[in-house]
Amino acid sequence: MPLDETERATLALELDRAMRESAPAGWKGDPNREIQVLNALYPIMARDREATQAVFDIIKNQPVIDAGDDSTRRHFGFGDP
């Protein structure tokens, strides 16, 4: 488990990269694709099964953000209010 802020930031970036590079499209709800995601996260989480499952559950339950959605664009200061 990362102890300091830098280690936590590094872990977050590694997880983000793994998801961007390894998670197949439509992975949520597809058992085979979810296993691919778990396998990508496992080495990052120091081969700790419980930690991997916990992070996976957090990621899986995050809402999908559509970058083209007008409400999302307005929220972040892009486009008309």
Buried (B, 14 or more C-beta within 10 A) or exposed (E): EEEEEEEEEEBEEBBEEBBEEEBEEEBEEEEEBBEBBBEBBBEBBEEEEEBBBEBBEEBEEEEEEEEEEEEEBEEEEEEEE
